[in-house]
């Protein structure tokens, strides 16, 4: 029986932070399937198409790796980078102005060549909209503050403020794109039980 690898378990400090208090972590470089867009994720067909393409592609890669290498692994959760244009600090207001990159972490057996090979296979079998927009690349986040949010997405703002305040108490400033990791299946989980990792890159002030 093939043993299944689950990166959420081996990287618990990144995927299972405390919900009680923010913490600072150093996030290593990681490889992802990624896709970009803009607008309200609750109403944008583009967003739904992006998420669908990411998951269909990720499962195709998983099955190809298992078939060719005998390695099985759990498909990682959806993650999102969120920001506003012109360097404005991200807020939960006016969702239509949000810019986003949705992404799914890929394990070591996946590489750029396999991604391009499987892209055509996915196109022939399912051809999801926005498949051509999916790219494979490395994301370097570095030092960040993070916190587990439990509850509806619309209630995240106080926890985001807690994270920013904690970072400043530790001598850091928010720097970069707001990051969320969606650990729960929104179609099967009550809103009050949703688990979302909130993460914000940080930096020391200049001078």
Backbone bond lengths (Angstrom), bond angles and torsions (degrees), N, CA, C in turn:
res aa  C-N    CA-C-N  psi(-1)  N-CA   C-N-CA  omega(-1)  CA-C   N-CA-C  phi
1 X - - - 1.466 - - 1.530 109.56 -
2 X 1.323 116.92 129.97 1.456 121.68 -178.58 1.530 110.62 -73.48
3 X 1.339 116.42 129.68 1.454 120.29 177.50 1.526 109.68 -79.71
4 X 1.318 116.04 134.93 1.466 120.67 -178.12 1.522 110.47 -93.97
5 X 1.333 116.05 129.58 1.458 122.01 175.98 1.521 109.45 -88.51
6 X 1.324 115.74 136.79 1.460 120.70 177.12 1.523 108.01 -128.77
7 X 1.332 116.34 106.90 1.462 120.40 -177.45 1.523 112.44 -65.76
8 X 1.323 117.99 -23.64 1.462 119.72 176.69 1.528 110.13 -62.99
9 X 1.336 116.48 -32.16 1.467 120.63 -179.98 1.521 111.29 -79.66
10 X 1.327 116.92 -40.03 1.468 119.35 -178.16 1.523 111.93 -77.65
11 X 1.324 117.61 -19.43 1.469 122.22 177.76 1.525 109.83 -118.07
12 X 1.331 115.57 50.22 1.469 120.25 -174.96 1.526 112.49 -59.37
13 X 1.333 117.13 -33.25 1.467 118.64 -177.97 1.521 111.96 -66.28
14 X 1.338 117.17 -18.73 1.461 120.89 179.04 1.529 113.00 -98.97
15 X 1.340 116.46 -24.99 1.459 119.82 -174.25 1.531 113.70 -114.59
16 X 1.334 117.63 -5.36 1.459 120.25 177.64 1.532 110.75 -136.44
17 X 1.325 118.17 57.83 1.468 119.51 179.45 1.522 111.41 -71.85
18 X 1.298 115.51 168.35 1.456 121.29 178.00 1.524 111.08 -67.37
19 X 1.335 115.05 145.41 1.463 120.76 171.59 1.526 110.91 -93.09
20 X 1.341 115.98 -9.07 1.456 120.05 -175.09 1.522 112.96 -84.07
21 X 1.339 116.26 -35.18 1.469 119.46 -175.20 1.516 109.63 -153.21
22 X 1.337 118.10 145.53 1.462 120.89 177.09 1.529 110.63 -64.54
23 X 1.328 115.57 158.11 1.458 121.91 175.64 1.524 108.75 -142.72
24 X 1.312 115.79 159.15 1.462 121.97 178.42 1.518 109.11 -106.46
25 X 1.320 116.43 132.65 1.465 122.33 -178.19 1.528 109.25 -132.67
26 X 1.315 115.15 157.59 1.454 121.71 171.50 1.526 107.37 -106.49
27 X 1.317 116.04 113.98 1.465 121.85 -174.63 1.523 109.01 -94.04
28 X 1.332 118.34 122.34 1.461 120.04 179.93 1.525 112.19 -73.73
29 X 1.327 116.03 168.27 1.460 120.27 173.15 1.522 109.22 -62.01
30 X 1.321 115.96 139.32 1.460 120.92 179.58 1.529 109.25 -138.31
31 X 1.330 115.35 152.33 1.463 121.81 179.05 1.526 110.01 -99.10
32 X 1.323 115.82 138.18 1.465 121.78 -175.37 1.529 111.10 -138.05
33 X 1.328 115.21 155.52 1.453 121.16 153.95 1.517 106.04 -86.80
34 X 1.340 117.13 133.73 1.457 120.85 -174.17 1.515 110.67 -137.15
35 X 1.330 114.57 154.03 1.459 120.38 175.95 1.531 108.25 -152.03
36 X 1.317 116.91 141.03 1.467 122.64 -172.95 1.524 111.46 -106.17
37 X 1.328 114.83 156.95 1.455 119.68 175.94 1.513 111.15 -171.87
38 X 1.322 114.97 -175.43 1.456 121.48 179.95 1.516 108.71 -149.40
39 X 1.350 115.76 145.06 1.452 120.34 174.92 1.513 113.11 120.63
40 X 1.315 115.44 179.58 1.457 124.33 -175.91 1.522 110.29 -73.23
41 X 1.333 118.50 117.15 1.466 119.94 -178.64 1.518 112.95 -66.32
42 X 1.331 117.55 -19.47 1.464 120.75 -179.18 1.522 112.61 -78.37
43 X 1.327 116.84 -20.88 1.465 119.50 -174.27 1.527 113.79 -126.79
44 X 1.320 118.23 -9.89 1.454 121.29 -172.69 1.530 112.18 -85.86
45 X 1.343 118.37 118.01 1.474 119.90 173.43 1.527 111.46 -59.78
46 X 1.320 117.08 -32.77 1.464 121.87 179.41 1.522 110.72 -59.49
47 X 1.339 116.06 -39.81 1.465 119.91 179.68 1.531 110.51 -65.84
48 X 1.321 117.25 -48.14 1.462 120.63 -179.73 1.526 111.11 -61.03
49 X 1.317 117.19 -39.63 1.460 120.60 177.69 1.528 111.61 -65.35
50 X 1.329 115.67 -37.33 1.462 119.93 179.14 1.521 110.94 -63.89
51 X 1.335 116.80 -46.74 1.458 121.03 -179.21 1.524 110.58 -63.82
52 X 1.318 117.01 -42.69 1.462 121.07 178.94 1.526 111.27 -60.89
53 X 1.323 117.38 -44.48 1.462 120.75 179.70 1.527 111.01 -63.03
54 X 1.331 117.78 -40.72 1.467 120.95 179.66 1.525 111.32 -61.74
55 X 1.317 116.92 -45.54 1.465 118.89 -176.99 1.531 111.61 -71.75
56 X 1.324 118.16 -40.24 1.457 119.46 178.62 1.524 110.79 -62.76
57 X 1.321 116.63 -40.71 1.458 121.64 178.66 1.531 110.13 -66.55
58 X 1.330 117.14 -43.73 1.466 121.23 -177.91 1.524 111.49 -63.73
59 X 1.323 117.54 -41.01 1.469 119.67 178.62 1.525 111.32 -69.41
60 X 1.326 117.66 -35.38 1.462 119.79 175.79 1.534 110.56 -62.02
61 X 1.328 117.38 -41.20 1.459 121.66 177.31 1.521 111.04 -64.29
62 X 1.320 117.39 -43.58 1.463 121.68 179.36 1.530 110.73 -57.60
63 X 1.333 116.93 -48.78 1.464 120.21 -177.27 1.529 110.97 -68.29
64 X 1.335 117.83 -34.96 1.465 120.87 178.48 1.523 110.70 -66.44
65 X 1.330 117.80 -42.34 1.471 121.35 178.59 1.525 110.72 -64.72
66 X 1.322 116.59 -42.34 1.460 119.74 179.80 1.526 110.93 -64.03
67 X 1.328 117.17 -40.27 1.460 120.88 -178.54 1.521 111.79 -70.46
68 X 1.330 117.20 -41.88 1.473 120.16 -173.89 1.523 113.36 -86.59
69 X 1.354 117.11 -30.81 1.460 120.26 -174.37 1.525 113.99 -118.69
70 X 1.325 117.49 -7.32 1.448 120.16 -179.03 1.509 113.89 71.94
71 X 1.331 116.76 18.27 1.455 121.91 -178.97 1.519 109.53 -105.73
72 X 1.324 115.92 131.45 1.459 120.10 179.18 1.532 109.09 -116.54
73 X 1.292 115.94 142.51 1.461 119.95 179.16 1.525 109.42 -149.88
74 X 1.322 115.12 155.83 1.457 121.20 177.33 1.524 109.39 -80.22
75 X 1.326 116.44 131.58 1.460 120.09 174.01 1.527 108.01 -63.65
76 X 1.315 115.31 131.79 1.459 120.63 -175.21 1.534 111.36 -75.27
77 X 1.327 117.24 161.85 1.472 120.22 -178.86 1.522 112.70 -71.68
78 X 1.303 114.74 161.02 1.457 121.58 174.40 1.522 109.98 -66.28
79 X 1.330 115.93 138.54 1.461 121.92 175.13 1.527 108.49 -126.51
80 X 1.316 115.37 156.24 1.465 119.16 179.79 1.507 111.99 -140.84
81 X 1.316 116.02 135.33 1.461 122.86 168.91 1.528 106.80 -101.47
82 X 1.335 115.89 132.48 1.458 120.95 -174.83 1.519 109.32 -129.94
83 X 1.338 116.29 137.42 1.460 119.77 178.89 1.521 109.92 -159.47
84 X 1.318 114.46 169.98 1.459 122.17 175.35 1.521 108.95 -114.57
85 X 1.309 116.67 150.86 1.459 120.53 178.14 1.520 110.87 -66.28
86 X 1.324 114.91 162.55 1.469 122.89 176.03 1.528 112.69 66.76
87 X 1.336 117.13 20.07 1.450 120.16 174.15 1.510 115.41 73.77
88 X 1.335 117.89 14.14 1.462 120.58 179.66 1.526 109.94 -69.67
89 X 1.326 116.88 147.31 1.455 121.07 179.22 1.519 109.20 -69.27
90 X 1.345 115.54 134.90 1.455 120.94 -176.27 1.527 111.32 -65.65
91 X 1.337 116.36 134.47 1.461 122.46 174.54 1.525 107.94 -133.55
92 X 1.319 115.96 169.49 1.457 120.96 -179.89 1.525 112.42 -89.74
93 X 1.318 116.92 5.87 1.456 120.62 179.11 1.538 110.96 -88.75
94 X 1.326 115.98 158.15 1.471 122.99 172.99 1.530 111.85 49.04
95 X 1.306 116.31 65.43 1.462 122.61 -175.11 1.532 113.05 -61.62
96 X 1.330 116.84 -23.52 1.462 119.32 -178.94 1.527 112.10 -64.04
97 X 1.335 117.75 -19.79 1.464 120.97 -179.28 1.525 112.73 -94.26
98 X 1.315 117.39 -1.19 1.467 120.14 -177.98 1.526 111.55 -67.01
99 X 1.311 115.64 137.87 1.464 122.59 166.72 1.523 107.34 -103.79
100 X 1.317 117.74 146.32 1.453 119.58 -177.61 1.522 112.67 -148.32
101 X 1.319 113.52 153.06 1.454 122.92 166.66 1.516 106.83 -125.55
102 X 1.315 117.52 114.43 1.456 121.33 175.38 1.523 108.09 -93.06
103 X 1.340 116.09 145.41 1.459 118.42 -173.07 1.529 111.74 -157.43
104 X 1.339 115.20 156.38 1.457 122.80 176.88 1.527 108.20 -131.71
105 X 1.311 116.07 123.73 1.466 123.45 -179.93 1.519 110.18 -61.03
106 X 1.350 116.27 138.14 1.451 122.61 179.34 1.532 110.08 -116.65
107 X 1.337 118.10 139.44 1.461 121.12 -179.10 1.527 111.91 -78.60
108 X 1.319 115.54 172.93 1.467 121.64 -174.74 1.526 115.22 -55.91
109 X 1.353 121.35 -36.96 1.471 118.36 -179.25 1.528 114.02 -61.53
110 X 1.328 118.00 -19.93 1.468 121.07 -179.66 1.520 109.09 -85.39
111 X 1.337 116.09 136.70 1.466 121.17 176.49 1.524 109.00 -141.88
112 X 1.317 115.33 176.42 1.457 120.24 -175.70 1.515 113.78 -62.06
113 X 1.331 117.43 -37.97 1.464 120.47 179.53 1.520 111.31 -64.21
114 X 1.342 116.28 -43.50 1.462 119.46 179.41 1.523 110.86 -64.86
115 X 1.313 116.70 -38.56 1.461 120.58 179.28 1.526 110.27 -59.49
116 X 1.331 117.54 -46.47 1.467 119.79 -178.69 1.520 111.66 -68.95
117 X 1.317 116.73 -35.27 1.469 120.16 176.95 1.518 110.99 -64.16
118 X 1.331 116.03 -44.03 1.469 120.54 -177.73 1.521 112.45 -75.88
119 X 1.325 117.68 -23.07 1.465 119.72 179.53 1.530 110.54 -56.81
120 X 1.316 116.70 -44.00 1.467 120.01 -179.20 1.517 111.21 -68.83
121 X 1.333 116.90 -34.13 1.463 120.25 177.73 1.525 110.53 -65.26
122 X 1.337 116.12 -44.36 1.463 119.95 178.11 1.521 110.29 -64.39
123 X 1.319 116.64 -37.77 1.461 119.87 179.70 1.526 110.95 -63.15
124 X 1.335 116.81 -41.35 1.465 120.60 -179.32 1.524 111.97 -68.50
125 X 1.342 116.29 -37.30 1.458 119.49 -174.11 1.522 113.01 -85.24
126 X 1.326 117.54 -43.62 1.463 121.02 -172.76 1.520 113.38 -125.76
127 X 1.318 116.67 -34.85 1.459 123.60 179.95 1.534 112.43 46.29
128 X 1.338 117.58 58.58 1.464 119.18 179.07 1.525 111.12 -66.91
129 X 1.338 118.03 147.28 1.466 119.65 174.37 1.531 110.03 -56.89
130 X 1.312 116.12 145.06 1.459 124.65 177.38 1.528 113.54 73.77
131 X 1.330 118.00 9.46 1.458 119.48 177.29 1.528 111.05 -57.16
132 X 1.316 117.60 -39.45 1.460 121.15 -179.02 1.526 112.46 -65.93
133 X 1.351 116.85 -20.97 1.460 120.48 -178.35 1.528 113.06 -84.06
134 X 1.331 116.89 -12.51 1.467 120.21 -179.87 1.520 109.06 -72.42
135 X 1.320 116.84 131.82 1.464 120.98 177.70 1.519 110.02 -126.03
136 X 1.303 115.41 156.14 1.461 122.43 177.35 1.518 107.91 -107.51
137 X 1.330 116.92 129.01 1.453 118.35 -178.64 1.514 111.90 -165.83
138 X 1.304 114.17 176.53 1.466 122.32 -177.78 1.524 109.15 -104.44
139 X 1.330 114.82 136.42 1.458 120.72 176.37 1.524 108.86 -117.61
140 X 1.320 115.50 126.81 1.461 121.72 179.62 1.522 108.55 -110.42
141 X 1.314 116.66 112.88 1.458 120.67 -176.54 1.520 112.24 -100.32
142 X 1.330 117.27 -39.73 1.458 120.46 178.39 1.524 112.52 75.63
143 X 1.318 115.79 -145.86 1.469 120.39 -176.60 1.527 110.26 -73.55
144 X 1.343 114.41 136.99 1.466 119.44 -175.61 1.522 109.34 -152.08
145 X 1.317 115.32 159.13 1.455 121.61 170.76 1.521 107.42 -105.33
146 X 1.336 117.20 140.94 1.455 119.39 -176.91 1.525 110.68 -143.43
147 X 1.341 114.20 163.20 1.461 121.90 -177.65 1.520 107.68 -160.82
148 X 1.328 117.35 141.59 1.454 120.68 173.73 1.534 109.14 -82.22
149 X 1.320 116.12 125.95 1.469 121.59 174.41 1.517 107.52 -101.90
150 X 1.327 116.52 128.09 1.456 121.71 176.37 1.519 107.94 -115.92
151 X 1.327 115.63 116.63 1.461 120.15 -178.88 1.512 111.40 137.10
152 X 1.330 116.88 -173.15 1.467 121.16 -178.09 1.530 111.85 -63.00
153 X 1.315 115.34 152.03 1.467 119.83 178.40 1.531 111.36 -61.93
154 X 1.316 116.54 -33.61 1.469 119.64 -176.93 1.528 112.43 -67.90
155 X 1.335 116.87 -12.99 1.465 120.71 -179.73 1.532 112.69 -99.46
156 X 1.318 117.81 14.05 1.466 120.55 -175.86 1.533 113.76 -72.96
157 X 1.319 117.60 -26.50 1.465 120.25 -167.53 1.534 114.28 -54.06
158 X 1.337 120.49 -45.55 1.467 118.83 178.11 1.521 113.13 -58.75
159 X 1.327 117.29 -36.73 1.462 119.69 178.76 1.531 112.16 -71.66
160 X 1.331 116.53 -33.32 1.462 119.50 174.40 1.529 109.71 -63.21
161 X 1.321 116.56 -43.66 1.464 120.19 177.75 1.526 111.40 -63.36
162 X 1.347 117.35 -38.24 1.469 121.17 176.78 1.528 110.82 -60.11
163 X 1.322 115.95 -44.04 1.463 120.28 179.78 1.517 111.57 -62.48
164 X 1.325 116.80 -45.56 1.460 120.70 -179.13 1.525 110.48 -64.12
165 X 1.336 116.44 -41.04 1.465 120.18 179.26 1.526 110.69 -64.82
166 X 1.324 116.63 -41.88 1.473 120.75 179.33 1.523 110.31 -62.99
167 X 1.335 116.53 -43.09 1.467 119.99 179.39 1.530 110.21 -59.62
168 X 1.315 116.81 -43.83 1.470 119.87 179.99 1.536 111.17 -65.58
169 X 1.338 117.00 -37.62 1.468 120.16 176.22 1.525 111.81 -61.10
170 X 1.319 116.03 -30.29 1.466 120.97 -179.53 1.533 112.57 -90.97
171 X 1.333 116.02 6.00 1.450 120.23 176.27 1.511 115.74 88.57
172 X 1.329 116.92 23.23 1.468 121.65 -178.68 1.527 110.58 -119.76
173 X 1.323 114.95 163.64 1.453 122.67 172.39 1.527 109.28 -122.12
174 X 1.336 118.36 144.50 1.469 119.86 173.14 1.524 109.82 -57.91
175 X 1.330 116.30 139.52 1.466 119.96 -175.41 1.521 109.46 -153.17
176 X 1.300 117.66 103.64 1.461 119.49 178.53 1.516 112.26 115.08
177 X 1.305 115.12 -165.90 1.462 121.95 -169.54 1.524 111.96 -86.74
178 X 1.331 114.96 134.92 1.462 121.48 173.48 1.526 108.42 -60.13
179 X 1.342 115.88 135.36 1.463 121.87 -172.22 1.524 108.98 -123.92
180 X 1.320 116.93 132.68 1.457 121.71 175.97 1.517 109.95 -129.48
181 X 1.344 115.76 143.26 1.468 122.54 177.46 1.521 106.89 -123.77
182 X 1.330 116.35 121.24 1.462 121.86 -171.03 1.532 109.33 -97.50
183 X 1.322 116.43 98.17 1.456 121.57 -173.88 1.521 113.12 -81.74
184 X 1.321 117.83 -19.58 1.467 122.02 -174.69 1.521 111.17 -104.47
185 X 1.320 115.07 150.53 1.463 121.67 172.22 1.527 107.46 -83.06
186 X 1.320 115.72 110.02 1.465 119.81 -174.15 1.526 111.68 -64.38
187 X 1.335 118.38 -21.44 1.464 121.08 180.00 1.526 112.42 -81.36
188 X 1.350 116.68 -13.10 1.464 120.03 -175.71 1.527 113.29 -122.82
189 X 1.332 117.37 -1.64 1.461 121.12 -172.81 1.524 109.92 -119.83
190 X 1.322 116.29 133.64 1.458 120.34 176.00 1.524 109.72 -62.76
191 X 1.336 118.40 142.50 1.467 120.64 -176.29 1.530 113.78 -52.09
192 X 1.323 117.04 -38.21 1.469 119.10 -177.06 1.528 112.75 -72.46
193 X 1.337 117.86 -8.12 1.462 121.06 -179.12 1.530 113.04 -111.77
194 X 1.317 117.03 2.48 1.456 120.15 178.79 1.525 110.62 -61.81
195 X 1.324 116.19 137.59 1.467 121.48 177.54 1.525 109.25 -113.74
196 X 1.331 115.84 124.71 1.456 122.17 -178.61 1.520 108.92 -135.39
197 X 1.326 116.43 124.32 1.462 120.17 173.06 1.522 107.93 -78.33
198 X 1.332 116.83 122.85 1.461 122.34 174.19 1.524 107.62 -100.57
199 X 1.325 116.30 131.17 1.466 119.21 -177.51 1.525 109.44 -141.37
200 X 1.326 115.54 141.23 1.466 121.97 179.87 1.516 109.57 -136.24
201 X 1.351 118.93 117.55 1.472 119.89 173.47 1.526 110.47 -59.34
202 X 1.325 115.54 149.69 1.465 121.04 -177.03 1.522 110.07 -137.22
203 X 1.324 115.58 163.19 1.456 121.05 177.66 1.523 109.18 -147.62
204 X 1.326 115.65 159.65 1.460 120.70 172.13 1.526 108.82 -75.61
205 X 1.332 117.94 144.16 1.475 119.75 176.17 1.527 111.45 -61.48
206 X 1.292 116.60 146.24 1.465 120.88 177.66 1.523 110.00 -63.00
207 X 1.310 115.63 141.81 1.458 120.29 176.40 1.503 113.01 84.08
